[in-house]
């Protein structure tokens, strides 16, 4: 029993960004000094060079992918291990946008494989908080072809053909690979995505850093990645399910549910051949697994915990009304 797998917590990897703010510290309580500001906190990552290390229990100090290599299907699920091998397939971040992110796009799995850059990058956003009149860009507002797109890009009128969405707390957006997008100022969110750090930056609002340098653009690389279609709905619809799981996003890459609770909730994962990630986006809870009273794991806003595939039952005990994202691969 001593060396049995247990729910795992991680030390976040913090990212200084030109557009970052201070909410990762003021809202989540994560100290990002000596960074001047912090755009992203990667709270669970298997990305090479940015792996998160375990901070609790006898496995403390190990990187995430080291554990996948050792425990394989016992950690991630047999089907997941068969599909992804020793690389953990999900990356979890908190993002604080104090300014506009670049207008960007990510490749899909097919294009990423063709370019030998690992996996593609589909992602979803759960808005934790938003300033009044906050907005984001998601996809096109009308169907365009490459030539029209390039004309607007060259003329710096790209925004004219992009779909702009007002955002508020609790909104959900799924960003499949190929969808042009950008977060706007005042948005604070949790992001669930494929394990990939490939971003093609299309337009960066002509801004420069403190040394007067602009960031690199990837206009040519982006062209083959962009989905030029227009869609009816860019915001995901869902219904709250108090003291249960409400489905937010179901995709080939991950399923994400929202658990809102104010009393103890028992979850049975005996039929699920996958790990489960809990991401606390409001409040705090205590986790008790497989019906035992020990060990207990405390989970607060801004933290993620990885429930190994071998754990069949988890009781979630809130200390106050709380919200958790529940993530797995179906």
N, C-alpha and C positions, 0 to 999 in steps of 0.2 A: 504493500500500500504506500510505502514511503516515497517510492519513485513513480507513483502513478501520475498521469497527466491531470492537470487542473486548469481552471480558468486563468488566462495569462494577461497581465497588464504590461504596458510598454512605456519607455521613455520617449517623448516626442522629438522629432527632428524639426528644427525651426528654420524658417526661410525668410531672409530679408528681401523685400520686394520694393521696387520703386513706387508702387501703388499701395503698399501696405499701411496699416494703421496701428491702433493700440488696443483694440477690443480683445485680442487673444490674451492680453494681460488683464484688462479691466473687467471683462465678462467671464472668462474661463479661469482666471487666476494663474495662468502659465507665465512664468518669468522668462522673458526672452532677451534679457541683457546678456552681452553688451550690444546687441543689435539696436540700431536707431529706431526701427519700427519692425513689425512682423506681419507679413502678408499671409503666410501659411504655417500651420502646425501639422506635420505629418504624424498622426498618432498611432498608425499601424501601417508599416511599409516593408515590402520585400524588394524594393527597387535597389539595384546594385549601387553601392556607394551611399545609399540613404536608408539602410535597413534600421528598423527600430529594434532596440534591445529589451529583453524581458527585465522587469524590475521586482517581481515578487516570486517567492518560493525558491525551491532548490535549483531551478533553471535560470535564476537571475544572472544577467550578464551575457547570456546567449543571444545571438541575432535570430530573427524570425526564420530565415531560410535554413539556418543550421538545424533548427528544430524540425522543419519539414523533411530535411534529409535524413534525420535520425528516426523520426516517428512515422513518417510517410502517411499512409491511410488512417492510422490511429489518430493523427492530428487533424488532417484535412478531409478525410473521407476517401474511400477506395476509388470511387469514380473520379473525384476531383484530382487525386494524385495521378491516376492513369492519364488524365487529360493535360495536366500542367507540370507534372514532375516535381522537381525540387524548388521551383519558384512559386512563392505564395501569390495567388492570382488577384487579390484585391488590395487596393490602396485607399486608406481613409484619411481625410484631411479636414481641418477647419480652415476656412478662408475669410479674411477680413479685407474687404476692398474699400479703402478710403478714397480711391480715385478709380478711373476707368482702367480695367485690364486691357491689354491689346485685343484687337479683333483677331480671332485665331480660329484654327480648325485642327482636328486630329485625324490621323489615318485610321482606316479599319484594319482588321487582322490580315486581310488579303494583301493590301498595299504594304503594310508593315513587313510581312513575310517577304514580299517581292524586293523590298529595300533592305532586308536583313537587319531590321531594328526591333526584333522581338514582337510583342503583341500590339494591336491597335489600342485605341483609347476611347471607349464609350464611358460616359459618366452621368451621375445624377446629382442634383443639388436640393438640399432641404434648407429652406430659409429659416434661420434661427431668430434673426432680428433684421429689421430694415428701417432706415431713416425715412421720414415722410418724403414722398415723391421719388424714392429710389427706383431704379429701372435696370434692366439688363437687355442684351441683344441675343435673340435666338432665331437663327434662320433668316430666310428672305421674306419680304412682305409681298413680293410678286415673283412669278417665274421669270428667270433671266437665263441668258446663255453666257458662255465664257467671254464673248466679245463685249457684251453690255457690262458685265461685271468688271472686266479689265478697264473699260472706259471710265466707269465710276471710281475705280481704285486710283487710276492715273489722275483724275480730276479732283480727288479728295472729297468726293461726294458719295462715298460708299454707304454711309448711314441712310441715304435717301432710299435705298432699295432693301434695307434690312428691317426685320421685324423687331420692334421695341415693346417690351412688356413692363408694366408697373409691377413692383413686387411688394409683398407684405409677409409678415411672420406666418409660417406654416405653409407657404407656397412650395410646390415641388416642380422641378423641371428636369426632364430626361434629355440628355444631350448625346444622341448617338454619334458615333464617329462619322465625320463628313459634314456635320452641321456647324456652320459658321456661328460664332458666339462671342460674347464679352460680358463680363460682370460690370455693373456700374457702381458709382460711389454710394456708400452707405449700406451695402449689402454684407451681411454676416451669415455664414452658412456652413453646413457640413456637406462634404463631397464624398461620394462613394464612386470609385472608378476601377477600371481594369488596371493591372500593374503595368504602367507605361509612363514614361516622362517625355514623350514625343509631342511637341507642340509646334505647329507651323504658324508663325506670327505673320499676319497679313498687313496690318496697319497699327501703328502705335501712337496715333494722335500727335505726331511730330514732336514728341517730347524728348528731352535729353537728360542725362544724369548730371551729377555735380561737376563732372569734368567736361561737360558739353558734348558728350558722346550719345548718339542714339543707339537703341538696341537693334540687333540684327533682325532683318525681315527674311521670310522664307516664301516669297511670292510664287516662284516657279514650283517649289516642292508642294505647295498647297493646292495648285491647280488640279492635280489628279485626285486629290482627296475630297474636294468640295462637292456636296450634294446641292445642286442648283434648283431643286424642286421647291415648291411652296406647299405648306401644310395648313389644314384647318385649325388645328389646336397645337400650341407649343407648350402650354401649361398642363401638367398632369392633374387629373381629377381623382379625388379619393373621398371616402366617407370615414369620419372618425369612428372608432370602435372603443369606447371607454372600457378599460380593464380587459383589453384583447388586442389582437394584431390587425391593423388596417393596412391593406396592400397599397403601396405607393408606386412601385415600379417592378415589373417582371420582364426580364430580358434574358438572352442566352448567357449573359456575362455575370449577372447577379440578380437576386430578388431582394428588395428592400421593403420592409413593413415598418409602420409606426406603432409602437406600444405606448398608449397613454394610460397611466394607472394611478390610483390613489389607495389601492389595497393590494394585498399579496396576490400574485398571479403565478400559477404553476404552468410551466411549458414542457411538453413532452416531445423530444426529438428522436425517439427510438426508431421512427420510420424514415428519418432524414439522413442520407449518406453524404453529409457535408459538415464542415465546421459551421459555427454561428458566431457572428460578431455583434456585440452590443455597443452602440455608440450613444452615450448619454448627452442629450441635447437640452435637457431642462431638469432641474431638481437633482436628487441623488437616491440611490437604491443600494440595498445589500443583496448579494446573490448567494444562494445556498444550493449546491448541486447534488443531484442524485439522492435527495431526501435526507442527507446528513446535516448535522448542525455545524460541522467543521470540515474543511476550512470555509470561512465566509469571506467573500470578496466585496469590498466597498467600491462603488462606482459613482463618480460625481460628474456634473456637467463638464464637458471638455475631455473626458476620458473614454477610451475604448477598451473592451476586454474580448479576448478570443476564447470561445468555448470549444474545446477539442471535440472532434466528431464522436469520440468514444463516450462522451457524457450524454446520457439519455434524458435526464430531467434536471431542470433548473427552476428554483423558486425565486421570484423577483419580489423583494420586500421594499416598498418605497418609504422614505422617511418623511416625504411630503408629496403633493401631486407632482409626478415626474413624467418625462417623455424619453423614450429610447428608440433609436433606429435598430431594427433587427435585420441582419444581412446574412445571406447564405447563397450557395449556388445549388439550384434545384436540379 
